[in-house]
């Protein structure tokens, strides 16, 4: 940019007489700036830097055109453009202005997208053994698409234009970090990622078998499911209700009620101790406890004579009973025999009579 002063005077041809001079000041246009660069791009602002043009410049006019428009003048070689819409394209121009603050050079422009805001409400709304369904809400501002990343035993990337994505082909019972990133209108500029971690459901156990059953206990065994499992939960439903956690492929369930029906289920649990697979069940009816066979009561043999005694006359009677048994006579048998003899004696007396037992035992096996 250059300032020139021009003077014009009228002169006669004969005597070279000059009139009064008329002067104008002319400012040349500044050259274009150089090296315009966009730095520090955020969701609502962009920082521009540039190099001064050849020649002179009194200042610089900065313009931003997009969903919103702004312009301002600076005297530095940088400017921060604020108040922009997230995820939007802006055409940014810088124009050198001459010292008269009027004369402008040619603009230099660049097109830049602001970063999108982050998605909100990211959640896994449906989880199976091999897939996770994600949903989220759109951020403030503009978004052209969403990049969905899956990190775990295997990694997957996809781009969607919807507010949901179904991620399939996963490993059962495995942990995955899932993140969603909003992408701006230029399909390049990305916002901050939002991530969650989830386990897929473990598969079902295989070969569930009752390897031992008693009247009060059941021993179960099974094989591991496909994929991964951190442990197993065993459910007992019937007259007794239990829930057991184990890290093995078998367990014994005790304390059951004989003669009762039970449904037993085994569930694979993921390493987070929360996510569970489908239940595999077996049903069994336990046998009742057998009723013990009572020992037959020996039958007394030999003479037994009772003589009536007039009322009021004290009497002492001696009763001899011979008892022959092929099995050992225990105390319970003797007690029962006393009760029977007392019952017989009471029929022949008008007062209560108590029979006391004094036993003499003879082992007949020696005969």
JONORDA-V666604 format. One record per pair of residues at least 24 apart in sequence whose C-alpha atoms are under 6 Angstrom apart, sorted by the first residue. I is the first residue (numbers start at 1). GAP is how many residues later the second one is. Records with the same first field share a line. If there is no record, write none. Layout:
I=GAP  GAP
This chain:
1=27  28  29  54  55
2=25  26
3=24
29=74  75  76
30=75
31=74
32=73  74
42=72  73
43=43  71  72  73
44=38  39  40  41  42
45=36  37  39
46=34  35
47=32  33
48=30  31
49=28  29
50=27
57=39  40  41
58=39  40  41
59=38
60=35  36  37
61=33  34
62=31  32
63=29  30
64=27  28
65=25  26
66=24
85=56
86=28  29  30  55
87=27  28  29  55  56  97
88=25  26  54  97
89=24
115=74  75  76
116=66  68  75
117=74
118=73  74
128=72  73
129=43  71  72  73
130=38  39  40  41  42
131=36  37  39
132=34  35
133=32  33
134=30  31
135=28  29
136=27
143=40  41
144=39  40  41
145=38
146=35  36  37
147=33  34
148=31  32
149=29  30
150=27  28
151=25  26
152=24
171=56
172=28  29  30  31  55
173=27  28  29  55  56  97
174=25  26
175=24
201=74  75  76
202=66  75
203=74
204=73  74
215=43  71  72
216=39  40  41  42
217=36  37  39
218=34  35
219=32  33
220=30  31
221=28  29
222=27
229=40  41
230=39  40  41
231=38
232=35  36  37
233=33  34
234=31  32
235=29  30
236=28
237=25  26
238=24
258=28  29  30
259=27  28  29
260=25  26
261=24
